[in-house]
Amino acid sequence: MSTAPLSRRFSALAATAAPGSRTARFVTAVSRAHVRVHRATGGRLGGAMGPVEIALLTTTGRRSGAPRTSALACFRFPEFGDQLVLVASNAGAARHPAWFHNALAHPDVRLERRGRSEDLRARPATEAERAVLWPLVVAAADTYAAYQELTDRRIPLLLLEPRPAPRTAAEGLQLLAELGKHLDGDVHLPGTPRYAELAAPWNVTVPVTPAAVVAARSARDVAAAVRTAGSLGLTVAVQRTGHGACPVDRGTLLVHTGGLDGCSIDPVARTARVGAGSLWTGVVAAAAEHGLAAPCGSAPGVGVAGFLTGGGLGPLARTIGPSSDLVRAFDVVTGDGELRHVTPETEPDLFWGLRGGKATLGIVTAVEVELLPITEVLGGALWFAAERAGTVLHRWARWCADLPTQATTSVVLAQLPPLPDLPPALAGRSVVGVRFVWTGGTGDGERLLEPLRELAPVLDTVAVMPYAAIGSVHADPTDPVPATERSGLLTELPPAAVDALLAVAGPDSGTPLLAVELRQLGGAVAAAPAHPSALCHRDAGFTVLTLGLALPGAPDAGAAGEAVLDALRDWSHPGALPNFAGGDDPARFARCYDDETRTRLRDLGDRYDRHRVLATGRVVRG
Ligand SMILES: Cc1cc2nc3c(=O)[nH]c(=O)nc-3n(C[C@H](O)[C@H](O)[C@H](O)COP(=O)(O)OP(=O)(O)OC[C@H]3O[C@@H](n4cnc5c(N)ncnc54)[C@H](O)[C@@H]3O)c2cc1C
């Protein structure tokens, strides 16, 4: 059968109307009238289009938080079960309809049909479910086949299911407290000191106020937390240090991995098997005892699993590539509560997606990572007075264009606080720092650095150093801070880009930012890994990071960071990197993945986490 051509034309009009246009206003007026008539008549009018039932779906606007009602075709196929099926066709438009995005962001929805209203929970059909349902939908209304022809996107289906039995807050808390009795670790409820301590992120501006914190001591604990959260209708987020914290509210159970802290080194295989809650600090020290180097980031105080699931670009990035390329295996609890051992052979999809996909596919409980036969590097920083920023930045940009892959470098424009543990040449000053790590012969590295040393740094810390001290090269802040970060990628850094950067972040710019950093990529970062991964945009030339303080009354460091990215937009790369996608802008996180990767991650997320227990924070879901 066909739905009425008039409705088809109206749907097409609605899907293509430009926001604010007369057409859009007309569509809104007609849609509102439809909703009013449907409600006033209990669906007797406006409740069907031919044999297809029309129901009213009320979602919560993902940006506005306001209720939004749409009149939609609604199907129930007895051969499939009790679920109601909605089709996110948007009349074949290029984008999913807003109600679909709303339902993903806030799955609790209300459906009005036949004069009755029901509170339901929405979730997208998995690929397997869609394979069964799509032919049924098209058989019931062939319009949808036509809509699918019109668009490259795969039209998703939304399933509406009964919500889990509602529990009072007290019952929920009781059940969470019960969970603690079955764990190797503990459950901490709001209002307790341990809850406050574990939930507190490194970036103290991020609100982390979960329903409870599970302080996991074993993979079994993580699996129990995921299963319990699912049964209580909670989502699950994971946190170790909160260096990359995401906002978490009372609808989420937070798994804190600090108790998963084992680390054993196999010096013959040159690998470390590390609990997911370990910090790089401990792993670097343990590996160094065997003359080996652990592939940490600039700040060894970050968590191993958070770093590796985001790709991980450290002070040796151009030499060794993203650290996630060195992962041999993961143990992970997926959203269905199963603990899985993941290698390229046993679970190729998960192995692909855990390297770059952050927590989209599961909570890592342990990781096996390759170590490097490096005991010493030539490393440190050259610090210059801020007045020399123009000369230094232009020289650095030219110099790094020809750097061999044994060199990794970054530059930072910094306004340093007057702290007693900083060298007097730097404390309380505006400075430019050039960081350098060289894994080749010392003489070659020293020669390579000459063009920058010629610029007479006020402090030169570049020297042969034990790899175990690698954290001193960047000397990132270790204590929690109220930070506002922004980040982007550049394709290149020509002189015009350097000038544009200096205009907004140089010594005369008046910027409130504490640090603006460029890291050179290329080298092994751009090389194809032995096992492909979900880490995208390896072709970018530079990362840009801005950091400012978010303090009451202080200038807006977010706006200042955006101004830096805006000034560099002519050279910007469209992507972003998952470990540097700070802030709570979902659009920025979406840029971490190309279309193919995003689709594959989303489909895997649906496969391993059918009930969307892990669909919180910066994860890729439909
Ligand atoms: C000062 C500073 C320096 C940094 N330097 C670098 C750098 O040089 N290179 C680089 O690549 N990144 C760097 N980062 C980013 C950092 O690697 C990420 O923020 C990373 O996620 C931190 O991991 P965490 O567990 O410590 O943080 P958390 O905030 O606890 O976790 C952040 C996210 O990581 C994921 N995650 C954490 N644990 C797990 C787990 N067990 N399983 C699955 N997912 C998990 C989750 O998505 C979680 O939301 C830096 C960040 C800061 C603040």
The ligand as a Tripos MOL2 file, in Angstrom:
@<TRIPOS>MOLECULE
LIG
   53    58     1     0     0
SMALL
NO_CHARGES

@<TRIPOS>ATOM
      1 C1         47.5640   17.8460   31.4850 C.3       1 LIG1
      2 C2         47.1290   16.8610   30.4400 C.ar      1 LIG1
      3 C3         48.0610   16.3280   29.5700 C.ar      1 LIG1
      4 C4         47.6710   15.4090   28.5960 C.ar      1 LIG1
      5 N1         48.6000   14.9210   27.7200 N.ar      1 LIG1
      6 C5         48.2230   14.0710   26.7540 C.ar      1 LIG1
      7 C6         49.1520   13.5790   25.8030 C.ar      1 LIG1
      8 O1         50.3200   13.9040   25.8280 O.2       1 LIG1
      9 N2         48.7090   12.7480   24.8430 N.ar      1 LIG1
     10 C7         47.4130   12.3240   24.7890 C.ar      1 LIG1
     11 O2         47.0750   11.5340   23.9090 O.2       1 LIG1
     12 N3         46.5130   12.7620   25.6820 N.ar      1 LIG1
     13 C8         46.8890   13.6340   26.6390 C.ar      1 LIG1
     14 N4         45.9710   14.1040   27.5230 N.ar      1 LIG1
     15 C9         44.5880   13.6360   27.4340 C.3       1 LIG1
     16 C10        44.4280   12.3520   28.2510 C.3       1 LIG1
     17 O3         45.1960   11.3160   27.7110 O.3       1 LIG1
     18 C11        42.9650   11.9390   28.1940 C.3       1 LIG1
     19 O4         42.1820   12.9370   28.8100 O.3       1 LIG1
     20 C12        42.7300   10.6000   28.8620 C.3       1 LIG1
     21 O5         41.4190   10.2080   28.6050 O.3       1 LIG1
     22 C13        42.9540   10.6600   30.3460 C.3       1 LIG1
     23 O6         42.6460    9.4110   30.8850 O.3       1 LIG1
     24 P1         42.2570    9.2950   32.4270 P.3       1 LIG1
     25 O7         41.7420    7.9310   32.6460 O.co2     1 LIG1
     26 O8         43.3850    9.7690   33.2260 O.co2     1 LIG1
     27 O9         41.1020   10.3810   32.5130 O.3       1 LIG1
     28 P2         39.5500   10.2120   32.8900 P.3       1 LIG1
     29 O10        39.0120   11.5950   32.8580 O.co2     1 LIG1
     30 O11        39.4020    9.4580   34.1400 O.co2     1 LIG1
     31 O12        38.9490    9.4250   31.6880 O.3       1 LIG1
     32 C14        38.6660   10.1140   30.4980 C.3       1 LIG1
     33 C15        37.9620    9.2260   29.5320 C.3       1 LIG1
     34 O13        38.8300    8.1760   29.1100 O.3       1 LIG1
     35 C16        38.0600    7.0160   28.8600 C.3       1 LIG1
     36 N5         38.4600    5.9910   29.7990 N.ar      1 LIG1
     37 C17        39.0700    6.1250   30.9830 C.ar      1 LIG1
     38 N6         39.2540    4.9160   31.5450 N.ar      1 LIG1
     39 C18        38.7410    4.0220   30.7040 C.ar      1 LIG1
     40 C19        38.6080    2.5990   30.7160 C.ar      1 LIG1
     41 N7         39.0550    1.8650   31.7530 N.pl3     1 LIG1
     42 N8         38.0190    1.9960   29.6670 N.ar      1 LIG1
     43 C20        37.5550    2.7010   28.5920 C.ar      1 LIG1
     44 N9         37.6640    4.0380   28.5370 N.ar      1 LIG1
     45 C21        38.2470    4.6870   29.5740 C.ar      1 LIG1
     46 C22        36.6100    7.3930   29.0810 C.3       1 LIG1
     47 O14        36.0820    7.8570   27.8540 O.3       1 LIG1
     48 C23        36.7270    8.5220   30.0590 C.3       1 LIG1
     49 O15        35.6090    9.3950   30.0280 O.3       1 LIG1
     50 C24        46.3280   15.0270   28.5030 C.ar      1 LIG1
     51 C25        45.3810   15.5710   29.3740 C.ar      1 LIG1
     52 C26        45.7750   16.4900   30.3290 C.ar      1 LIG1
     53 C27        44.7350   17.0830   31.2150 C.3       1 LIG1
@<TRIPOS>BOND
     1     1     2 1
     2     2     3 ar
     3     2    52 ar
     4     3     4 ar
     5     4     5 ar
     6     4    50 ar
     7     5     6 ar
     8     6     7 ar
     9     6    13 1
    10     7     8 2
    11     7     9 ar
    12     9    10 ar
    13    10    11 2
    14    10    12 ar
    15    12    13 ar
    16    13    14 ar
    17    14    15 1
    18    14    50 ar
    19    15    16 1
    20    16    17 1
    21    16    18 1
    22    18    19 1
    23    18    20 1
    24    20    21 1
    25    20    22 1
    26    22    23 1
    27    23    24 1
    28    24    25 2
    29    24    26 1
    30    24    27 1
    31    27    28 1
    32    28    29 2
    33    28    30 1
    34    28    31 1
    35    31    32 1
    36    32    33 1
    37    33    34 1
    38    33    48 1
    39    34    35 1
    40    35    36 1
    41    35    46 1
    42    36    37 ar
    43    36    45 ar
    44    37    38 ar
    45    38    39 ar
    46    39    40 ar
    47    39    45 ar
    48    40    41 1
    49    40    42 ar
    50    42    43 ar
    51    43    44 ar
    52    44    45 ar
    53    46    47 1
    54    46    48 1
    55    48    49 1
    56    50    51 ar
    57    51    52 ar
    58    52    53 1
@<TRIPOS>SUBSTRUCTURE
     1 LIG1         1 GROUP 0 **** ****
